[in-house]
């Protein structure tokens, strides 16, 4: 069975000129040839920000760049037909397509309603800090540009638990909508801020059965339109897990296949919260390994002072290896973003070897690490800066190594704080590999490859070392790596 590797084919600052879906279509064959098996695409629906929207400020889930709404027909990424063509190109190249699902909130409502709300303490959302009051808010979504095509469902205040803005006020606050489904929030796993159901915009009310049915109908339409192979589920921390279970069960039954799902539950400092969420959804979805990402971030900052033998401690992949999607960075952790914690450049090849060449975890490659990225943005103090992200050196070779060599029995040699290694013995179809990592001076590891390799010569495909390693009669070799680097040794011709 081939190793699986997914790729996040976008970042926060991808072009807003409508060219992205065509770029995906053109690059799909190249990605497949490099060993990518699945492509995660950004949210495709019309956002409140129109052609500038990244899709996370969802306005109309049914508008994939087809209707004149929010000042544009196309989205930031292109048109509906270009999106369909991009997914077809992914499938034609033999890869899977994962679509980004954002069903936590809507933004950019079409009409206001008079509603009863109560302000809550933003640090303890279970605590009211006002009496009930009548207010106007943009809680009616009628989608006049779509004119009822695909769905005639109209959203109103009974479809939302809360809002972050009422008309006639410049105040940034959180208002609980007093509707027939309850005066406070839905049950979620995370007790941060008392209850972290509310994130932004008009927060969707899944206690309303009409809402649940509409989101399931939309899921069917979306699947029929695109035939995706899986989902990246946005902001699941803020959505009641009961609905996520119901929706995933419905979609898998509807599609007659086990659609892949990975949730964004960002709990970098506490893997127990991720495990608690996995229990709540009864293993229906994988989660991104935020804890491992932060281990990489810390290791890249600490240099030789970081104990590499502990690199997987507190990670999701260590405790739930079949449900962990491992990653180095994403669109939220890249420079200038909300969860900014970019792994230092020198450590990125090391980190990629740790997710691509080991037995467990489903690795996700981030677009700038393969292609690079240059953009400008503003820091919190308003200063505009230019960011240049270089491609990760040797990432193409690490992808090839995962595709061709990282199979079979894994033997670990995590026995020195500054130099660790492991071997993969290979299988009937693939010869194996040996990996050595140092975060200090150059290192050596005496490691077992297996007797089948006795007398075989190994070379470092990353080119960090020029020597040849000859495996002894017992199947062992002394594998080297350069200072602050990784070497990947494979059998030579």
C-alpha positions in Angstrom: 0.0 0.0 0.0 1.4 3.4 -1.0 2.1 6.0 1.6 -0.4 8.8 1.7 0.7 12.5 1.6 -1.7 15.4 1.5 -0.9 19.0 0.5 -2.5 22.3 1.6 -2.5 23.9 -1.8 -2.9 27.5 -0.6 -1.8 30.0 2.0 -3.4 33.1 3.4 -1.8 35.4 0.8 -2.6 33.5 -2.4 -3.4 35.9 -5.2 -6.9 37.5 -5.3 -7.0 37.8 -9.1 -9.2 34.8 -9.7 -6.4 32.6 -11.1 -6.0 30.1 -8.3 -8.3 27.3 -9.6 -6.5 27.4 -13.0 -3.2 27.2 -11.2 -4.4 24.1 -9.3 -5.5 22.5 -12.6 -2.2 23.2 -14.3 -0.1 22.0 -11.4 -2.0 18.8 -10.6 0.1 16.4 -12.7 3.3 17.8 -11.3 2.1 17.3 -7.7 1.1 13.7 -8.4 4.5 13.0 -10.0 6.1 14.3 -6.8 4.3 11.8 -4.6 1.3 14.0 -3.4 -1.8 11.8 -3.1 -4.4 14.3 -1.9 -4.9 18.1 -2.3 -6.6 20.2 0.2 -8.2 23.3 -1.4 -9.4 26.5 0.2 -13.0 27.3 0.9 -14.7 27.9 -2.5 -17.8 29.7 -1.5 -18.6 33.4 -1.7 -17.5 35.3 1.4 -18.7 38.6 2.9 -15.5 40.2 1.5 -16.3 39.4 -2.1 -13.3 38.8 -4.4 -11.0 39.6 -1.5 -12.4 36.9 0.8 -10.4 33.8 1.6 -13.8 32.0 2.0 -13.7 31.7 5.8 -16.1 34.7 6.2 -18.8 32.6 4.6 -21.8 34.4 3.0 -23.4 31.9 0.7 -22.4 28.2 0.8 -24.1 27.7 -2.6 -22.2 30.4 -4.5 -19.0 28.9 -5.8 -18.3 31.8 -8.1 -21.5 31.8 -10.1 -23.7 34.7 -8.9 -23.2 38.4 -8.7 -23.1 38.8 -5.0 -20.9 40.9 -2.7 -19.7 42.9 -5.7 -18.4 40.0 -7.7 -19.3 36.9 -9.6 -16.0 35.0 -9.2 -14.4 34.4 -5.8 -10.9 35.2 -4.9 -9.9 31.9 -6.5 -12.0 31.9 -9.7 -15.3 30.8 -11.0 -17.5 27.8 -10.3 -16.6 26.1 -13.5 -12.9 26.7 -12.9 -13.3 25.1 -9.5 -15.0 22.1 -10.9 -12.2 21.8 -13.6 -9.5 22.0 -10.9 -11.0 19.1 -9.0 -11.4 17.1 -12.2 -7.7 17.7 -12.9 -6.8 16.5 -9.4 -8.8 13.3 -10.0 -7.4 12.8 -13.5 -3.9 13.0 -12.0 -4.8 10.1 -9.7 -5.0 12.2 -6.5 -7.9 12.8 -4.1 -9.5 16.2 -3.5 -10.2 17.5 0.0 -12.6 20.5 0.2 -12.6 23.0 3.1 -16.0 23.0 4.9 -16.9 26.1 7.0 -20.3 25.7 8.7 -19.6 27.5 12.0 -20.9 30.9 11.0 -22.3 33.2 8.3 -21.3 36.8 7.7 -22.5 39.7 5.6 -26.2 39.3 6.1 -28.7 40.9 3.6 -31.3 42.3 6.0 -31.6 43.3 9.6 -34.1 41.9 12.1 -35.3 43.2 15.4 -34.1 40.6 17.9 -33.7 40.2 21.6 -30.1 39.8 22.8 -28.0 39.8 25.9 -24.4 40.8 26.1 -22.0 38.2 27.6 -18.6 38.6 29.2 -16.1 37.8 26.4 -13.9 36.0 28.9 -16.7 34.0 30.4 -19.4 33.6 27.7 -21.7 31.8 30.2 -22.0 35.1 32.2 -24.5 37.7 31.1 -23.4 41.3 31.6 -26.7 43.0 30.4 -30.4 42.5 30.7 -32.3 41.4 27.6 -32.6 44.2 25.1 -34.1 44.8 21.7 -31.6 45.4 18.9 -31.2 45.2 15.2 -28.7 42.8 13.6 -27.9 41.5 10.2 -29.4 38.0 10.8 -31.4 37.6 7.6 -29.6 35.9 4.7 -31.8 35.8 1.6 -29.2 35.7 -1.1 -31.0 37.9 -3.6 -28.3 37.4 -6.3 -28.9 33.7 -6.3 -32.7 34.0 -6.5 -33.4 30.7 -4.9 -31.3 28.6 -7.2 -30.1 25.3 -5.6 -31.9 26.2 -2.3 -34.8 28.5 -1.2 -33.8 28.3 2.5 -33.7 31.7 4.2 -31.6 32.2 7.3 -33.0 34.3 10.2 -32.2 34.9 13.9 -33.7 31.5 14.8 -30.8 30.0 12.9 -28.1 31.7 15.0 -27.0 31.5 18.6 -25.2 34.9 18.7 -23.7 37.8 16.8 -20.7 40.1 17.3 -22.4 43.3 16.0 -25.7 45.1 16.4 -26.6 48.1 14.2 -26.3 51.5 15.6 -23.3 50.5 17.7 -19.6 50.6 17.1 -19.0 48.3 20.0 -17.2 45.0 19.5 -19.1 42.6 21.8 -20.7 39.2 21.9 -24.4 39.1 22.0 -26.4 35.9 22.8 -29.5 35.8 20.7 -32.6 34.9 22.9 -34.4 32.5 20.6 -36.6 29.5 21.1 -33.7 27.1 21.2 -32.1 28.5 24.3 -30.7 31.7 25.7 -27.0 30.6 25.8 -24.7 28.5 23.8 -24.5 24.9 22.5 -22.4 22.3 24.2 -18.8 22.1 23.0 -15.8 20.2 24.2 -13.6 23.2 25.0 -14.3 25.1 28.2 -12.0 28.0 27.3 -13.8 31.3 27.9 -16.5 29.4 29.7 -18.0 28.1 26.4 -16.2 28.6 23.1 -19.2 28.0 20.8 -19.1 31.6 19.6 -16.2 32.5 17.2 -17.3 35.2 14.8 -20.1 36.6 12.7 -23.6 35.1 13.1 -22.9 31.8 14.9 -25.0 28.9 13.5 -27.6 27.4 15.7 -27.5 23.6 15.3 -30.3 23.1 17.9 -32.6 24.3 15.2 -33.6 21.1 13.2 -34.3 23.1 10.1 -30.7 24.3 10.1 -29.4 20.8 10.5 -31.4 19.6 7.6 -30.4 22.5 5.4 -26.7 22.0 6.0 -27.1 18.3 5.2 -29.0 19.2 2.0 -26.2 21.5 1.1 -23.7 18.8 1.8 -25.5 16.5 -0.7 -25.5 19.3 -3.3 -21.8 20.0 -2.8 -20.9 16.3 -3.1 -23.0 15.9 -6.2 -21.4 19.0 -7.8 -17.8 18.1 -7.0 -17.4 14.5 -5.9 -14.8 15.4 -3.2 -12.9 12.5 -1.5 -12.8 14.2 1.9 -13.2 17.2 4.0 -11.1 19.7 6.0 -13.5 20.8 8.7 -13.0 24.4 9.9 -13.3 25.6 13.5 -14.6 22.3 14.9 -13.7 23.5 18.4 -16.6 25.9 18.1 -19.2 23.5 16.7 -21.1 21.0 18.8 -19.6 17.6 18.1 -23.1 16.1 18.0 -23.8 17.9 14.7 -20.4 17.0 13.3 -21.2 13.3 14.0 -24.6 13.6 12.4 -23.3 15.4 9.3 -20.4 13.1 8.7 -22.6 10.0 9.1 -25.1 11.5 6.7 -22.5 12.4 4.1 -20.8 9.0 4.2 -24.1 7.2 3.9 -25.1 9.5 1.0 -21.8 9.1 -0.9 -21.7 5.3 -0.2 -18.0 5.7 0.7 -15.8 6.4 3.7 -15.1 10.0 3.0 -11.9 11.3 4.8 -12.3 14.0 7.3 -9.8 16.1 9.3 -10.9 18.7 11.8 -9.2 21.9 12.7 -9.1 21.7 16.5 -6.2 23.9 17.4 -5.1 22.9 20.9 -1.3 23.4 20.7 -0.6 23.4 24.4 -2.9 20.6 25.5 -3.1 17.4 23.5 -5.7 16.1 26.0 -8.2 18.5 24.5 -7.7 16.9 21.1 -8.1 13.5 22.6 -11.2 14.6 24.4 -12.6 15.9 21.1 -11.7 12.6 19.3 -13.7 10.8 22.0 -16.7 13.1 21.5 -16.8 12.4 17.8 -16.0 8.7 18.4 -13.1 8.7 16.0 -15.1 9.9 13.0 -12.4 12.4 12.0 -8.7 12.9 12.2 -7.3 16.1 13.7 -4.3 18.3 12.8 -1.5 17.7 15.3 -1.1 21.2 16.6 1.0 20.0 19.6 3.6 18.5 17.3 3.7 21.7 15.3 4.5 23.6 18.4 7.2 21.1 19.3 8.8 21.8 16.0 8.5 25.6 16.6 10.1 25.3 20.0 12.9 23.0 18.7 13.6 25.4 15.8 14.0 28.3 18.3 16.0 26.4 20.9 18.6 24.9 18.5 21.1 22.6 20.3 19.4 23.3 23.6 16.4 21.2 22.5 16.3 17.6 23.5 15.4 15.8 20.2 14.6 12.6 22.0 11.4 14.4 23.3 10.3 15.8 19.9 7.1 13.6 19.9 6.2 14.1 23.6 2.7 15.5 24.0 1.9 15.1 20.4 -1.3 13.6 18.9 0.6 11.3 16.6 2.2 9.6 19.6 -1.2 8.9 21.3 -3.5 8.6 18.3 -1.2 7.6 15.4 -4.0 6.7 13.0 -6.0 9.9 13.5 -3.2 12.5 13.4 -2.6 14.7 10.4 1.0 16.0 11.0 2.1 19.4 9.6 4.9 21.9 9.9 2.8 25.1 9.4 -0.5 26.3 7.9 -2.3 29.4 6.8 -3.0 30.4 10.4 0.6 29.9 11.8 2.5 31.6 8.9 4.0 35.0 9.5 1.4 37.8 10.2 -1.4 35.5 11.0 -3.5 34.9 14.1 -1.6 31.8 15.4 1.8 33.0 14.1 4.4 30.4 15.0 6.5 29.7 11.9 9.1 26.9 12.2 12.6 28.3 11.6 14.0 27.6 8.1 17.0 25.6 9.2 14.7 23.1 11.0 12.1 22.7 8.3 13.9 19.9 6.4 14.3 18.1 9.8 10.7 18.6 10.7 9.6 17.3 7.3 11.7 14.2 7.7 10.0 13.6 11.0 6.5 13.6 9.4 7.2 12.2 6.0 9.6 9.3 6.7 8.1 7.7 9.8 5.5 5.0 10.2 2.7 7.0 11.8 0.7 10.1 11.0 -0.8 11.4 7.7 1.6 14.3 6.7 0.4 17.5 5.2 2.7 19.7 3.1 2.2 23.4 3.2 2.2 25.3 -0.1 5.0 27.8 0.5 7.3 25.0 1.6 7.2 23.6 -1.9 6.8 26.7 -4.0 7.9 29.6 -1.7 5.8 32.7 -1.1 6.3 36.5 -1.1 3.7 38.9 0.3 3.2 42.1 2.3 1.0 42.5 5.3 0.6 44.5 8.5 1.7 43.7 12.0 -0.5 44.3 15.0 0.9 47.8 15.4 0.0 48.6 11.8 3.6 48.5 10.4 3.6 47.0 6.9 6.3 44.4 6.3 7.3 42.2 3.4 7.5 38.5 4.0 9.6 36.1 1.9 9.2 32.4 2.5 11.8 30.2 0.7 11.0 26.7 -0.5 12.2 24.0 1.9 15.6 22.7 0.7 15.3 19.1 -0.4 11.5 18.8 0.1 11.1 17.3 -3.3 13.7 14.6 -2.3 12.0 14.0 1.0 8.7 13.5 -0.8 10.3 11.1 -3.2 11.8 9.2 -0.2 8.4 8.9 1.4 6.9 7.7 -1.9 9.7 5.2 -2.7 11.6 4.1 0.4 9.8 4.9 3.8 8.1 1.5 4.2 8.3 -1.5 6.4 9.6 -2.1 10.0 10.7 1.0 11.8 13.7 0.9 14.3 14.2 4.0 16.4 17.5 5.3 17.8 16.3 8.3 19.9 19.2 7.9 22.3 21.0 11.3 22.2 19.6 14.8 22.9 21.2 16.3 19.8 21.3 13.4 17.4 18.5 10.9 16.7 17.8 8.5 13.9 15.7 5.6 12.6 15.6 3.1 9.9 12.8 1.7 7.7 13.5 -1.8 6.5 11.4 -1.6 3.4 9.0 -4.2 2.0 8.6 -6.5 -0.9 8.1 -3.6 -3.3 10.4 -1.0 -1.8 13.9 -0.8 -0.5 14.2 1.0 2.8 16.0 4.0 4.2 18.0 5.4 7.2 17.5 8.8 8.6 19.9 10.8 10.9 19.1 14.2 12.4 21.3 16.6 14.3 20.5 20.0 15.9 24.1 20.5 16.9 27.4 19.3 15.4 27.7 16.6 12.8 26.5 13.2 14.1 26.8 9.4 13.6 24.3 6.7 14.3 25.0 3.0 14.4 21.7 1.6 13.2 20.3 -1.7 11.9 18.8 -1.9 8.3 18.4 -5.7 8.2 20.5 -8.6 6.9 19.0 -8.3 3.5 21.2 -5.2 3.0 24.5 -6.9 3.9 27.2 -5.5 1.6 24.9 -2.9 0.1 26.1 0.6 -0.4 23.9 3.6 0.8 24.1 7.2 -0.2 22.6 10.4 1.2 19.9 11.5 -1.3 19.9 15.0 0.2 23.5 15.5 -0.6 24.5 16.6 2.8 27.2 13.9 3.0 29.2 12.6 0.1 30.4 9.3 1.7 29.0 5.9 0.9 27.9 3.7 3.8 28.5 -0.1 3.4 26.1 -2.3 5.5 28.0 -5.0 7.4 27.2 -8.7 7.4 24.8 -8.4 10.3 22.8 -5.7 8.6 24.1 -2.6 10.5 25.7 0.6 9.3 27.3 3.8 10.7 25.1 6.5 9.2 26.2 10.2 9.2 24.6 13.6 9.1 25.9 17.1 8.8 25.6 19.7 11.6 22.1 21.1 12.1 20.7 19.0 9.3 19.1 15.7 8.2 20.5 13.0 6.0 18.4 10.4 4.3 20.4 7.3 3.2 19.1 4.9 0.6 20.5 2.0 -1.3 22.7 3.2 -4.3 22.6 1.8 -7.8 
